[in-house]
Amino acid sequence: MPHTDADATASPLAFTRRVLGRAWRDLLSVYYANTPIWRLFKSVGLLFFGFFCWSASNLVLSYGVDWTILEYVRAYGFVLILWGPLTHAVIVPLVIRLRRTAEGGLRRTIARNGSKINLSIFLAIVLVLGTAPISPMMLDFQSALEDDSGSDVNPDLTCTRSDGTVGCNLSESTGIHTVVVTSGDSEIARADESPFEFTFEESELQKSAGQKEFIVELRDEDGDTLRRYRRYLSSVPEE
């Protein structure tokens, strides 16, 4: 008997399984498509998607939105920028070649489970970097977002750390009345006299977006902010 719509509605679970199975096979066919143009499309697409996830999550985190999920989205995008093109330009062609040539043993096992191994390594790296982010993952949008006072005060801020202590200084002090350093909701240092050098302990720093950070504010005589710098401890070089 010919297939009718009644057959689909008679067993919704079986129908759903068939649809999902077909969708999964279609997805795999795209994943394993190995012509040069397909490899290029997939590599470039994942490169741009990874950059979007990485930069967008950094931007939201810079607004002070401290959501744990954003830290993993940032890690996912950061890793995908490299891992996406690597997967479709190198790993998938290698797995396909192994499936055609491997006769047994370890090579055959890798050929049959290459995609699962690749995905597992990718997710493991994402989880590690999402839990313990590294400095290259951080994009600091905060200074650009908050520096809207129109002030011409723009000295260079230089910081170094040694034996658990962070020391900072400014390249010039013209127009500055006070320098205030905060971390989280706490003030951890203040300088009221030129040349506005200051120090504080690393243990005083609080975490934001998974990293210890501090904010340096340059203020005028009225207490208005002239310039604001946001720094992660991991980006401060050691002496």
Contacts in CASP RR format, 6 or more apart in sequence:
PFRMAT RR
TARGET T0000
AUTHOR 0000-0000-0000
METHOD contacts of the structure
MODEL  1
MPHTDADATASPLAFTRRVLGRAWRDLLSVYYANTPIWRLFKSVGLLFFG
FFCWSASNLVLSYGVDWTILEYVRAYGFVLILWGPLTHAVIVPLVIRLRR
TAEGGLRRTIARNGSKINLSIFLAIVLVLGTAPISPMMLDFQSALEDDSG
SDVNPDLTCTRSDGTVGCNLSESTGIHTVVVTSGDSEIARADESPFEFTF
EESELQKSAGQKEFIVELRDEDGDTLRRYRRYLSSVPEE
8 15 0 8 1.000
9 15 0 8 1.000
30 38 0 8 1.000
30 42 0 8 1.000
31 92 0 8 1.000
31 115 0 8 1.000
32 92 0 8 1.000
32 96 0 8 1.000
33 39 0 8 1.000
33 42 0 8 1.000
34 92 0 8 1.000
34 93 0 8 1.000
34 96 0 8 1.000
39 88 0 8 1.000
39 89 0 8 1.000
39 92 0 8 1.000
39 93 0 8 1.000
42 84 0 8 1.000
42 88 0 8 1.000
43 84 0 8 1.000
43 85 0 8 1.000
43 88 0 8 1.000
43 89 0 8 1.000
44 85 0 8 1.000
46 80 0 8 1.000
46 83 0 8 1.000
46 84 0 8 1.000
46 85 0 8 1.000
46 87 0 8 1.000
46 88 0 8 1.000
47 80 0 8 1.000
47 81 0 8 1.000
47 84 0 8 1.000
47 85 0 8 1.000
49 77 0 8 1.000
49 80 0 8 1.000
50 76 0 8 1.000
50 77 0 8 1.000
50 78 0 8 1.000
50 80 0 8 1.000
50 81 0 8 1.000
51 77 0 8 1.000
51 81 0 8 1.000
52 77 0 8 1.000
53 73 0 8 1.000
53 74 0 8 1.000
53 76 0 8 1.000
53 77 0 8 1.000
53 80 0 8 1.000
54 74 0 8 1.000
54 77 0 8 1.000
54 78 0 8 1.000
54 80 0 8 1.000
54 81 0 8 1.000
54 137 0 8 1.000
54 139 0 8 1.000
55 139 0 8 1.000
56 73 0 8 1.000
57 70 0 8 1.000
57 71 0 8 1.000
57 73 0 8 1.000
57 74 0 8 1.000
57 77 0 8 1.000
58 74 0 8 1.000
58 137 0 8 1.000
58 138 0 8 1.000
58 139 0 8 1.000
58 141 0 8 1.000
59 139 0 8 1.000
59 141 0 8 1.000
60 67 0 8 1.000
60 70 0 8 1.000
61 70 0 8 1.000
61 71 0 8 1.000
61 74 0 8 1.000
61 208 0 8 1.000
61 209 0 8 1.000
62 139 0 8 1.000
62 140 0 8 1.000
62 141 0 8 1.000
62 142 0 8 1.000
62 145 0 8 1.000
63 145 0 8 1.000
64 208 0 8 1.000
64 209 0 8 1.000
66 208 0 8 1.000
66 209 0 8 1.000
70 209 0 8 1.000
71 130 0 8 1.000
71 131 0 8 1.000
71 133 0 8 1.000
71 209 0 8 1.000
71 210 0 8 1.000
72 126 0 8 1.000
72 127 0 8 1.000
72 130 0 8 1.000
74 130 0 8 1.000
74 133 0 8 1.000
74 137 0 8 1.000
75 125 0 8 1.000
75 126 0 8 1.000
75 127 0 8 1.000
75 129 0 8 1.000
75 130 0 8 1.000
75 133 0 8 1.000
75 137 0 8 1.000
76 126 0 8 1.000
78 129 0 8 1.000
78 136 0 8 1.000
78 137 0 8 1.000
79 122 0 8 1.000
79 125 0 8 1.000
79 126 0 8 1.000
79 129 0 8 1.000
83 122 0 8 1.000
83 125 0 8 1.000
87 118 0 8 1.000
87 122 0 8 1.000
91 114 0 8 1.000
91 118 0 8 1.000
92 115 0 8 1.000
95 110 0 8 1.000
95 111 0 8 1.000
95 114 0 8 1.000
95 115 0 8 1.000
95 118 0 8 1.000
98 107 0 8 1.000
98 108 0 8 1.000
98 110 0 8 1.000
98 111 0 8 1.000
99 111 0 8 1.000
99 112 0 8 1.000
101 107 0 8 1.000
102 108 0 8 1.000
102 110 0 8 1.000
102 111 0 8 1.000
110 117 0 8 1.000
129 137 0 8 1.000
133 209 0 8 1.000
133 210 0 8 1.000
133 211 0 8 1.000
134 234 0 8 1.000
135 232 0 8 1.000
135 234 0 8 1.000
135 235 0 8 1.000
138 209 0 8 1.000
138 211 0 8 1.000
138 232 0 8 1.000
138 234 0 8 1.000
138 235 0 8 1.000
140 230 0 8 1.000
140 232 0 8 1.000
142 215 0 8 1.000
142 228 0 8 1.000
142 230 0 8 1.000
143 228 0 8 1.000
143 229 0 8 1.000
143 230 0 8 1.000
146 225 0 8 1.000
146 228 0 8 1.000
147 227 0 8 1.000
147 228 0 8 1.000
149 224 0 8 1.000
149 225 0 8 1.000
149 226 0 8 1.000
149 227 0 8 1.000
151 226 0 8 1.000
151 227 0 8 1.000
153 174 0 8 1.000
153 175 0 8 1.000
153 176 0 8 1.000
153 218 0 8 1.000
153 226 0 8 1.000
153 227 0 8 1.000
154 227 0 8 1.000
155 170 0 8 1.000
155 171 0 8 1.000
155 172 0 8 1.000
155 173 0 8 1.000
155 176 0 8 1.000
155 218 0 8 1.000
155 227 0 8 1.000
156 170 0 8 1.000
156 171 0 8 1.000
157 168 0 8 1.000
157 169 0 8 1.000
157 170 0 8 1.000
157 171 0 8 1.000
157 216 0 8 1.000
157 229 0 8 1.000
157 231 0 8 1.000
158 168 0 8 1.000
158 169 0 8 1.000
158 170 0 8 1.000
158 171 0 8 1.000
159 166 0 8 1.000
159 167 0 8 1.000
159 168 0 8 1.000
159 231 0 8 1.000
159 236 0 8 1.000
160 166 0 8 1.000
160 167 0 8 1.000
160 236 0 8 1.000
160 237 0 8 1.000
160 238 0 8 1.000
160 239 0 8 1.000
161 167 0 8 1.000
161 202 0 8 1.000
161 233 0 8 1.000
161 236 0 8 1.000
161 237 0 8 1.000
161 238 0 8 1.000
161 239 0 8 1.000
162 238 0 8 1.000
162 239 0 8 1.000
164 201 0 8 1.000
164 202 0 8 1.000
164 203 0 8 1.000
165 199 0 8 1.000
165 200 0 8 1.000
165 201 0 8 1.000
165 202 0 8 1.000
166 199 0 8 1.000
166 200 0 8 1.000
166 201 0 8 1.000
166 202 0 8 1.000
166 214 0 8 1.000
166 233 0 8 1.000
166 236 0 8 1.000
167 197 0 8 1.000
167 198 0 8 1.000
167 199 0 8 1.000
167 200 0 8 1.000
168 181 0 8 1.000
168 197 0 8 1.000
168 198 0 8 1.000
168 199 0 8 1.000
168 216 0 8 1.000
169 195 0 8 1.000
169 196 0 8 1.000
169 197 0 8 1.000
169 198 0 8 1.000
170 176 0 8 1.000
170 179 0 8 1.000
170 195 0 8 1.000
170 196 0 8 1.000
170 197 0 8 1.000
170 218 0 8 1.000
173 194 0 8 1.000
173 195 0 8 1.000
173 196 0 8 1.000
175 220 0 8 1.000
175 226 0 8 1.000
176 194 0 8 1.000
176 196 0 8 1.000
176 218 0 8 1.000
176 219 0 8 1.000
176 220 0 8 1.000
176 226 0 8 1.000
177 192 0 8 1.000
177 219 0 8 1.000
177 220 0 8 1.000
177 221 0 8 1.000
177 223 0 8 1.000
178 190 0 8 1.000
178 191 0 8 1.000
178 192 0 8 1.000
178 218 0 8 1.000
178 219 0 8 1.000
178 223 0 8 1.000
179 190 0 8 1.000
179 191 0 8 1.000
179 192 0 8 1.000
179 196 0 8 1.000
179 198 0 8 1.000
179 216 0 8 1.000
179 217 0 8 1.000
179 218 0 8 1.000
179 219 0 8 1.000
180 187 0 8 1.000
180 189 0 8 1.000
180 190 0 8 1.000
180 216 0 8 1.000
180 217 0 8 1.000
180 219 0 8 1.000
181 187 0 8 1.000
181 188 0 8 1.000
181 189 0 8 1.000
181 190 0 8 1.000
181 198 0 8 1.000
181 200 0 8 1.000
181 214 0 8 1.000
181 215 0 8 1.000
181 216 0 8 1.000
181 217 0 8 1.000
182 188 0 8 1.000
182 214 0 8 1.000
182 215 0 8 1.000
182 217 0 8 1.000
183 204 0 8 1.000
183 205 0 8 1.000
183 206 0 8 1.000
183 212 0 8 1.000
183 213 0 8 1.000
183 214 0 8 1.000
183 215 0 8 1.000
184 206 0 8 1.000
184 208 0 8 1.000
184 215 0 8 1.000
185 206 0 8 1.000
186 204 0 8 1.000
186 206 0 8 1.000
188 200 0 8 1.000
188 201 0 8 1.000
188 204 0 8 1.000
188 205 0 8 1.000
188 214 0 8 1.000
189 198 0 8 1.000
189 199 0 8 1.000
189 200 0 8 1.000
190 198 0 8 1.000
191 197 0 8 1.000
191 198 0 8 1.000
200 214 0 8 1.000
202 212 0 8 1.000
202 233 0 8 1.000
205 212 0 8 1.000
205 213 0 8 1.000
205 214 0 8 1.000
205 233 0 8 1.000
206 212 0 8 1.000
206 213 0 8 1.000
207 213 0 8 1.000
211 232 0 8 1.000
211 233 0 8 1.000
211 234 0 8 1.000
212 232 0 8 1.000
212 233 0 8 1.000
212 234 0 8 1.000
213 230 0 8 1.000
213 231 0 8 1.000
213 232 0 8 1.000
213 233 0 8 1.000
214 230 0 8 1.000
214 231 0 8 1.000
214 233 0 8 1.000
215 228 0 8 1.000
215 229 0 8 1.000
215 230 0 8 1.000
215 231 0 8 1.000
216 228 0 8 1.000
216 229 0 8 1.000
216 231 0 8 1.000
217 225 0 8 1.000
217 227 0 8 1.000
217 228 0 8 1.000
217 229 0 8 1.000
218 225 0 8 1.000
218 226 0 8 1.000
218 227 0 8 1.000
218 228 0 8 1.000
219 225 0 8 1.000
219 226 0 8 1.000
220 226 0 8 1.000
END
